[in-house]
Amino acid sequence: MNILLTNDDGIYAPGIRALEKELRQIGEVTLVAPLVEQSGVGHSVTFLTPVVVRKEYVGDQFRGWAVEGSPADCVKLGLFEFCPQKPDLVVSGINGGLNAGINVLYSGTVAAAIEGAFFGLTSIAVSLEYNEHAEFARAASLARRVIEQLLAQKGPEPQLYNVNIPSAAVAQEPGDSTTSAAKVVPMGLDRYGESYEKRIDPRGRPYYWATNDPPPRPGQIETDCSELAKGFVTVTPLDFDLTKHQYLAKMRDWHIKL
């Protein structure tokens, strides 16, 4: 199996290093990742400036390519310039911080996986709940097991997945509790994190710092947000087609004149 691995935290981030080690157990890994952190850039791509790329080594051993661009740039370059052959799988992560609910729309981690799906490849984004002492090695082991099972059970068609791992799932031993099985759930649509903290800089100018408050409100159905809060690993199948097809059918009877 040939795997293209990227992230949005940068090529030196501990999450991608841990996941790289695990994925090398199941296939050949081509690493193409941003040179510096690109969190929250969404699906941006570089059009107006050159994209500088450099080779990265560990000692004398070649490791991968560091890209002065976005996660989506990395996938494009990986597919068309650096992968020795078309990959069977694109993996993005492990991100330091969950990418659940509406954060999926902002996430550079998920955007990289979406870019792989654009080109007809099964693509998986992996994120771990933020923790100053995050155990990326254990999370990567969990992620590999989830990825192997997704690949074994999916059909032949390519599919896009978003996988989130809470700290509680990393802390427990396999089989310790009912949260030892992942939950397949939709992404949450509740709004959250709408608050800003207003501060004054040394020159007397106001500036604003985004917070994560208020947290997501409990809804009527299980979502990635609700199940992560209970300690479950969540898996969500995604699609990049934003067309509201049901409403499109209704609009075909409209008459819109110019």
C-alpha positions as CSV (number, residue, x, y, z in Angstrom):
1,M,0.0,0.0,0.0
2,N,1.2,3.5,-0.9
3,I,0.3,6.2,1.5
4,L,0.6,10.0,1.2
5,L,0.9,11.6,4.6
6,T,0.4,15.2,5.5
7,N,-0.9,17.5,8.2
8,D,-1.5,21.2,9.1
9,D,0.6,21.4,12.2
10,G,3.9,21.2,10.2
11,I,6.4,18.6,9.3
12,Y,8.1,18.8,12.7
13,A,4.9,18.3,14.7
14,P,4.9,15.3,17.1
15,G,1.5,14.1,15.8
16,I,2.7,13.5,12.2
17,R,5.9,11.9,13.4
18,A,4.0,9.4,15.5
19,L,1.5,8.6,12.8
20,E,4.3,8.3,10.2
21,K,5.9,5.6,12.4
22,E,2.6,3.6,12.6
23,L,1.7,3.9,9.0
24,R,5.1,2.6,7.9
25,Q,3.9,-0.7,9.4
26,I,1.2,-1.0,6.8
27,G,2.6,0.6,3.7
28,E,5.1,2.8,2.0
29,V,4.8,6.4,3.2
30,T,5.5,9.5,1.2
31,L,5.6,12.5,3.6
32,V,4.7,16.0,2.2
33,A,3.8,18.5,4.9
34,P,3.8,22.2,5.6
35,L,7.1,23.7,6.8
36,V,5.3,25.6,9.5
37,E,1.9,25.3,11.3
38,Q,-1.1,26.0,9.1
39,S,-3.9,25.5,11.5
40,G,-7.3,27.0,10.6
41,V,-6.3,27.8,7.0
42,G,-9.2,25.6,5.7
43,H,-8.9,24.7,2.0
44,S,-6.7,27.6,0.9
45,V,-4.3,27.0,-2.0
46,T,-1.4,29.1,-3.2
47,F,-1.9,30.8,-6.5
48,L,-0.2,34.2,-6.4
49,T,3.2,33.3,-5.1
50,P,5.7,30.5,-5.8
51,V,5.5,27.4,-3.5
52,V,9.0,26.7,-2.1
53,V,9.7,23.1,-1.2
54,R,12.8,21.6,0.5
55,K,13.8,18.1,1.3
56,E,14.0,17.2,5.0
57,Y,16.4,14.6,6.4
58,V,16.9,12.8,9.7
59,G,20.7,12.6,9.8
60,D,21.6,11.3,6.4
61,Q,18.2,9.6,5.8
62,F,15.7,11.4,3.6
63,R,12.3,11.8,5.4
64,G,10.1,13.9,3.2
65,W,9.3,17.3,1.7
66,A,8.6,20.5,3.7
67,V,6.3,22.8,1.8
68,E,6.0,26.6,2.3
69,G,2.3,26.4,1.7
70,S,-1.1,25.1,2.9
71,P,-2.1,21.5,3.6
72,A,-4.0,21.4,0.3
73,D,-0.9,22.6,-1.5
74,C,1.0,19.7,0.1
75,V,-1.5,17.1,-1.2
76,K,-1.5,18.6,-4.7
77,L,2.3,18.6,-4.9
78,G,2.5,15.1,-3.3
79,L,0.2,13.6,-5.9
80,F,1.6,15.2,-9.0
81,E,5.3,15.8,-8.1
82,F,6.6,13.6,-5.3
83,C,4.7,10.3,-5.0
84,P,6.6,7.7,-7.0
85,Q,3.2,6.2,-8.0
86,K,-0.5,7.1,-7.3
87,P,-1.1,6.5,-3.6
88,D,-3.8,4.1,-2.4
89,L,-4.5,6.3,0.6
90,V,-4.1,9.9,1.8
91,V,-3.9,10.5,5.6
92,S,-3.8,13.9,7.3
93,G,-2.7,14.2,10.9
94,I,-2.4,13.6,13.7
95,N,-3.7,17.1,14.5
96,G,-3.1,18.6,17.9
97,G,-6.7,19.4,18.7
98,L,-10.1,18.0,17.7
99,N,-11.6,18.8,14.3
100,A,-15.3,18.1,15.1
101,G,-18.5,19.8,14.4
102,I,-18.3,23.1,12.5
103,N,-14.5,23.1,12.9
104,V,-14.5,20.7,10.0
105,L,-15.2,23.7,7.8
106,Y,-12.1,25.6,9.1
107,S,-9.7,22.8,9.5
108,G,-6.5,22.5,7.4
109,T,-6.2,18.9,8.5
110,V,-9.6,18.0,7.1
111,A,-9.0,20.1,4.0
112,A,-5.9,18.1,3.1
113,A,-8.0,14.9,3.3
114,I,-10.7,16.5,1.2
115,E,-8.1,17.4,-1.4
116,G,-7.1,13.7,-1.6
117,A,-10.8,12.8,-2.0
118,F,-11.1,15.3,-4.9
119,F,-8.7,13.1,-6.9
120,G,-10.7,9.9,-6.2
121,L,-8.5,8.6,-3.3
122,T,-9.7,7.2,0.0
123,S,-8.6,9.9,2.5
124,I,-8.7,10.1,6.3
125,A,-8.2,13.1,8.6
126,V,-7.1,12.2,12.2
127,S,-7.2,14.6,15.1
128,L,-6.5,14.2,18.8
129,E,-8.0,16.3,21.6
130,Y,-5.6,19.0,22.7
131,N,-3.5,18.3,25.7
132,E,-0.2,19.8,26.8
133,H,1.0,16.3,27.5
134,A,-0.7,14.6,24.6
135,E,0.3,11.0,24.1
136,F,0.7,11.0,20.3
137,A,2.4,7.6,20.2
138,R,-0.6,5.9,21.8
139,A,-3.1,8.0,19.7
140,A,-1.2,7.0,16.5
141,S,-1.5,3.3,17.5
142,L,-5.2,3.8,17.9
143,A,-5.5,5.7,14.6
144,R,-3.7,2.9,12.7
145,R,-6.1,0.3,14.1
146,V,-9.1,2.4,13.1
147,I,-7.6,3.1,9.6
148,E,-6.9,-0.6,9.0
149,Q,-10.5,-1.5,10.0
150,L,-12.0,1.2,7.8
151,L,-10.0,0.0,4.8
152,A,-11.0,-3.6,5.5
153,Q,-14.7,-2.9,5.7
154,K,-15.3,-0.1,3.1
155,G,-16.3,-1.0,-0.4
156,P,-14.1,-0.5,-3.5
157,E,-15.2,3.1,-4.0
158,P,-13.0,5.9,-2.5
159,Q,-14.3,7.5,0.7
160,L,-13.5,10.5,2.9
161,Y,-13.4,10.0,6.6
162,N,-12.9,12.3,9.6
163,V,-11.5,10.5,12.7
164,N,-11.4,12.2,16.2
165,I,-9.7,10.8,19.3
166,P,-10.5,12.2,22.7
167,S,-7.9,12.1,25.5
168,A,-10.1,9.6,27.5
169,A,-9.7,7.1,24.7
170,V,-5.9,7.4,24.7
171,A,-5.7,7.1,28.5
172,Q,-7.7,3.8,28.8
173,E,-6.5,0.3,28.1
174,P,-8.1,-1.6,25.2
175,G,-11.4,-3.2,26.4
176,D,-11.4,-1.3,29.7
177,S,-14.8,0.3,29.1
178,T,-17.7,0.7,26.8
179,T,-15.8,3.5,25.0
180,S,-13.4,0.9,23.6
181,A,-15.5,0.9,20.3
182,A,-15.5,3.9,18.0
183,K,-18.8,5.6,17.2
184,V,-19.9,6.3,13.6
185,V,-21.7,9.6,13.8
186,P,-22.5,12.7,11.8
187,M,-20.7,16.0,12.3
188,G,-22.3,18.3,14.8
189,L,-23.9,21.4,13.4
190,D,-24.4,23.4,16.7
191,R,-22.7,26.8,16.8
192,Y,-20.1,27.3,19.5
193,G,-16.9,29.3,20.2
194,E,-18.6,32.6,19.3
195,S,-17.1,34.7,22.1
196,Y,-14.1,37.0,21.9
197,E,-12.0,38.5,24.7
198,K,-11.4,42.2,24.3
199,R,-7.9,43.4,25.3
200,I,-5.9,46.6,25.0
201,D,-2.4,46.6,23.5
202,P,0.5,48.7,24.9
203,R,-0.4,51.6,22.5
204,G,-4.0,51.7,23.7
205,R,-5.5,50.0,20.7
206,P,-8.2,47.3,21.2
207,Y,-7.7,43.8,19.9
208,Y,-9.8,40.7,20.2
209,W,-8.8,37.1,21.0
210,A,-11.2,34.3,19.9
211,T,-12.2,31.8,22.7
212,N,-13.8,28.4,22.5
213,D,-16.8,29.7,24.6
214,P,-19.6,28.8,24.7
215,P,-19.1,25.0,24.3
216,P,-21.4,23.0,22.0
217,R,-24.9,22.6,23.3
218,P,-26.3,19.1,23.7
219,G,-28.6,18.3,20.8
220,Q,-31.3,15.7,20.1
221,I,-29.1,13.3,18.1
222,E,-25.7,11.8,18.6
223,T,-22.9,13.7,16.8
224,D,-19.1,13.7,16.9
225,C,-19.2,16.5,19.5
226,S,-21.6,14.7,21.8
227,E,-19.8,11.4,21.6
228,L,-16.3,12.8,22.0
229,A,-17.5,14.4,25.2
230,K,-18.4,10.9,26.4
231,G,-14.9,9.6,25.6
232,F,-15.6,7.8,22.3
233,V,-13.4,7.9,19.3
234,T,-15.6,9.1,16.4
235,V,-15.6,8.4,12.7
236,T,-17.6,10.5,10.3
237,P,-17.9,9.9,6.6
238,L,-17.7,13.2,4.8
239,D,-18.4,14.6,1.3
240,F,-17.1,17.7,-0.5
241,D,-20.3,18.1,-2.6
242,L,-22.0,21.2,-1.0
243,T,-25.0,21.1,-3.3
244,K,-28.3,20.8,-1.4
245,H,-29.7,18.3,-3.9
246,Q,-33.2,18.1,-2.3
247,Y,-33.7,21.9,-2.6
248,L,-32.1,21.9,-6.1
249,A,-34.9,19.7,-7.3
250,K,-37.5,22.1,-5.9
251,M,-35.7,25.1,-7.6
252,R,-36.0,23.5,-11.0
253,D,-39.6,24.8,-11.2
254,W,-38.6,28.3,-10.4
255,H,-38.4,31.0,-13.1
256,I,-35.5,33.4,-12.5
257,K,-35.2,36.0,-15.2
258,L,-32.4,38.4,-16.1
